[in-house]
C-alpha cells in the first residue's frame, strides 16, 4: 500500500485523486475470484491502476493535512518493550459516542484501545458515505479540527473520487456488488505518552475492494501501520492527526482465493470487533 505522509504530504494527493495498485486476476471473464490461485508475490508486483486502497488513504491524508505537528521519532533506547494485547483488568470503555466506543481511560491502555478502534473507523467503508463520514469525523477528532476536516473530507471524497472506486454519490456499490473496506488491528504500541497526549502506532491488516461478478477491483488484503496522535479532550482521547505507512507484511500464503459470493457473504455475516486492552 503506497501511503501519503502525515497531514497529506509525500504521495498524498491534493484533490482526492492518486495512484493505487491493484492485481488483476488471471481468470477469464466471469467471476474474477473463482479458482484463482494466488502466487507468492511482493507488493511491488501489483499493477498501478485506479482502484481503492491507496486512493482511500491518499484522500484521508489530503483531508488530514494541516492538522498538528509531525511526530518526532522516538528514541529506540527508550521504547517500551512489546507487551501482549491482553486484558488489563481495567474496563476499556465506559460507553459509546454514536456507533463508536467512547470513554477510554486516561492512561496508556486507554490510548492504545482508542487508537485501535479509531484506525478501524478511519479505513472503513463508512468513511465514504457522506452521512456516516460526518458522524465519524465529529466523534473521532478534537473539536478544533472538526470544521476544517469536514470540509477537506468532503472535497477528498468527491463524486469524481467515488466514481473512480466504483461507488455512487452515497458511497454505495453498484447493484450486485459489495464494497469492502475492513481493517483489523494486529497490535498497538505507544511511542509517546503524557497525561494529556499520546502517540500510538497500530499495526493492521485488512481487506479492500469490491466483491461481485465482473468486478475489476477484486477484494485483496494489505498490511500497514497507522500512527495516531491523540489528545485528551472533553474527557476522552481524540485524534489530532494521523499517518500511515506500508507493512510490516508477512509472506503471502499460496491459497486458493474465495469466490465473490463467499467474500460478500462473509462481509454481511461477520460483524466487526471493538478492540480494547
C-alpha positions in Angstrom: 0.0 0.0 0.0 1.5 3.3 -1.1 0.6 5.9 1.5 0.8 9.6 2.0 2.8 11.2 4.7 1.2 12.6 7.8 -1.0 15.6 7.1 -1.2 14.9 3.4 2.5 15.1 2.4 4.5 12.7 0.4 2.5 10.7 -2.1 -0.9 12.0 -0.9 -2.9 14.0 -3.4 -4.5 17.4 -3.3 -8.0 16.6 -4.5 -8.8 13.1 -3.6 -7.0 11.6 -6.6 -4.0 9.4 -6.5 -2.4 6.2 -7.6 -3.1 2.8 -6.4 -2.0 -0.7 -7.3 -4.5 -3.5 -7.9 -3.6 -7.0 -9.0 -5.8 -8.2 -11.8 -6.8 -11.9 -11.5 -5.6 -14.4 -14.1 -9.1 -15.9 -14.7 -11.1 -15.3 -17.8 -14.2 -13.1 -17.9 -16.8 -14.0 -15.3 -16.2 -14.4 -11.6 -13.0 -12.6 -11.1 -12.4 -14.6 -7.9 -13.3 -18.1 -8.9 -10.5 -20.7 -8.7 -7.7 -18.1 -8.9 -4.5 -19.4 -7.2 -2.5 -16.6 -5.7 1.2 -17.0 -6.2 3.6 -15.6 -3.6 4.3 -12.0 -4.6 5.7 -8.7 -3.3 3.5 -5.6 -3.2 5.8 -4.1 -5.9 4.5 -6.6 -8.4 1.0 -5.0 -8.4 -0.1 -3.1 -11.5 -0.6 0.6 -11.0 -4.3 1.4 -11.9 -7.2 3.4 -10.4 -8.6 1.4 -7.5 -9.5 1.6 -3.9 -6.8 1.1 -1.2 -4.3 3.9 -1.9 -6.9 6.3 -3.3 -8.7 5.9 0.0 -5.6 6.6 2.1 -4.5 9.4 -0.2 -7.8 11.1 0.2 -7.7 10.7 4.0 -4.2 12.2 4.0 -5.4 15.1 2.0 -8.3 15.7 4.4 -6.0 15.4 7.4 -3.2 17.7 6.2 -2.5 20.8 8.2 -3.5 19.1 11.5 -0.8 19.1 14.1 2.9 18.9 14.2 4.8 15.9 12.8 5.5 13.2 15.3 9.1 13.2 16.4 11.0 9.9 16.1 11.1 8.1 19.4 14.5 7.2 21.0 14.9 3.4 20.4 16.7 3.1 23.7 13.6 4.5 25.5 11.0 2.5 23.6 8.9 0.3 25.8 9.2 -3.5 25.5 6.4 -5.2 23.5 3.5 -6.4 25.5 0.7 -8.7 24.5 -2.7 -7.2 23.9 -4.2 -8.9 26.9 -6.8 -8.0 29.4 -5.6 -5.4 31.9 -8.4 -5.7 34.5 -9.4 -2.1 33.7 -12.7 -1.5 32.0 -11.7 -0.5 28.4 -14.6 1.9 27.6 -17.4 3.4 29.6 -19.9 3.9 26.8 -20.1 5.0 23.2 -20.3 8.1 21.0 -22.8 7.2 18.3 -21.8 3.8 17.0 -18.1 4.1 18.2 -16.8 3.1 21.6 -16.0 6.0 23.9 -15.0 6.8 27.4 -11.4 5.5 27.4 -9.1 5.5 30.4 -6.7 8.4 30.6 -3.6 6.1 30.6 -1.6 4.0 28.2 -4.0 1.2 27.8 -6.8 3.7 27.2 -4.8 5.4 24.5 -4.0 2.1 22.8 -7.6 1.0 22.9 -8.8 4.3 21.4 -6.1 4.2 18.6 -7.0 0.7 17.6 -10.8 1.5 17.4 -10.1 4.8 15.6 -7.9 3.1 13.0 -10.7 0.7 12.2 -13.1 3.6 11.7 -10.8 5.7 9.6 -10.2 3.0 7.0 -13.8 1.7 6.9 -16.4 1.6 4.2 -18.5 4.1 6.2 -15.9 6.9 5.8 -17.0 7.0 2.1 -20.7 7.5 3.0 -21.4 11.3 3.4 -23.9 10.8 6.3 -21.7 8.4 8.3 -18.5 10.4 7.5 -19.9 13.5 9.2 -20.6 11.4 12.4 -17.2 9.7 12.3 -15.2 13.0 12.0 -17.2 14.6 14.8 -16.8 11.6 17.1 -13.1 10.9 16.5 -11.3 14.3 16.1 -10.6 17.1 18.5 -13.2 19.8 18.3 -10.9 22.5 16.9 -10.1 20.3 13.9 -13.7 19.1 13.0 -14.9 22.0 10.9 -11.8 22.1 8.6 -11.7 18.3 8.4 -15.3 18.0 7.4 -14.7 20.4 4.5 -11.5 18.6 3.5 -13.0 15.1 3.7 -16.0 16.2 1.6 -13.6 17.6 -1.0 -11.4 14.5 -0.9 -14.4 12.1 -1.3 -16.0 14.0 -4.1 -18.3 12.4 -6.7 -15.3 12.1 -9.1 -13.4 10.2 -6.4 -16.3 7.8 -5.7 -16.7 7.2 -9.4 -13.1 6.0 -9.6 -13.7 3.4 -6.9 -17.0 2.2 -8.4 -19.3 3.8 -5.8 -22.3 6.2 -6.2 -22.7 9.6 -4.6 -23.8 8.0 -1.4 -20.8 5.7 -1.2 -22.7 2.6 -2.3 -21.6 -0.1 -4.7 -23.5 -1.0 -7.9 -26.3 -3.5 -7.6 -24.9 -7.0 -7.3 -21.6 -5.7 -5.9 -20.4 -5.4 -2.3 -17.8 -2.8 -1.4 -15.4 -4.0 1.3 -13.0 -1.9 3.4 -12.4 -3.5 6.7 -9.4 -3.2 9.0 -8.2 -5.5 11.8 -5.6 -4.3 14.2 -2.9 -6.8 14.9 -1.2 -4.9 17.7 -0.6 -1.5 19.2 2.4 0.4 20.6 2.5 3.7 22.5 5.7 5.6 21.4 4.9 8.8 23.3 2.7 9.3 26.4 1.9 12.1 28.7 -1.3 12.7 30.8 -2.9 14.8 28.0 -1.3 13.4 24.8 -0.2 10.2 23.2 1.2 8.8 20.0 0.2 5.3 19.2 1.2 3.0 16.3 -1.4 0.5 15.2 -0.2 -2.5 13.1 -3.1 -3.5 10.9 -4.2 -5.9 8.2 -7.3 -5.5 6.2 -9.4 -6.5 3.2 -10.3 -3.9 0.5 -12.0 -4.0 -2.9 -15.4 -4.8 -4.5 -16.8 -8.3 -4.4 -19.1 -9.2 -7.3 -19.0 -11.0 -10.7 -17.2 -8.8 -13.2 -15.5 -6.6 -10.5 -12.3 -5.0 -11.9 -11.2 -4.4 -8.3 -11.5 -7.8 -6.5 -11.1 -7.9 -2.8 -7.5 -8.3 -1.7 -5.6 -7.9 1.6 -3.0 -5.5 2.8 -0.7 -4.8 5.8 0.0 -1.3 7.1 0.9 0.7 10.2 -1.2 3.7 11.2 0.3 6.3 13.6 -2.3 8.4 15.5 -1.5 11.5 17.6 -4.1 11.7 20.3 -5.1 14.5 22.7 -7.1 14.1 25.9 -10.1 16.4 25.2 -13.6 16.6 26.7 -12.9 13.6 29.0 -11.7 11.2 26.3 -8.9 10.5 23.8 -9.5 12.3 20.4 -7.4 12.3 17.2 -5.3 15.3 16.3 -3.6 13.8 13.2 -2.6 10.5 11.8 -0.4 9.0 9.1 0.1 5.6 7.5 2.9 3.5 6.1 3.3 0.1 4.4 3.9 -3.1 6.4 5.3 -4.9 8.2 3.9 -7.6 5.8 4.3 -11.3 6.0 4.9 -13.6 3.0 1.6 -14.4 1.4 0.4 -18.0 1.7 -0.3 -19.8 -1.6 -4.1 -20.3 -1.1 -7.0 -20.5 -3.4 -8.9 -17.3 -3.4 -12.6 -17.4 -2.4 -15.1 -16.5 -5.0 -17.1 -13.3 -5.0 -20.2 -14.8 -3.3 -18.2 -16.2 -0.4 -16.5 -12.8 0.2 -19.8 -10.9 0.0 -21.5 -13.4 2.3 -18.6 -13.1 4.8 -18.8 -9.3 4.9 -22.6 -9.5 5.5 -22.5 -12.2 8.2 -19.3 -11.4 10.2 -19.5 -8.2 12.2 -16.5 -6.1 13.2 -14.9 -6.1 16.6 -14.4 -3.4 19.3 -10.7 -3.5 20.1 -9.5 -2.8 23.6 -6.8 -3.8 26.1 
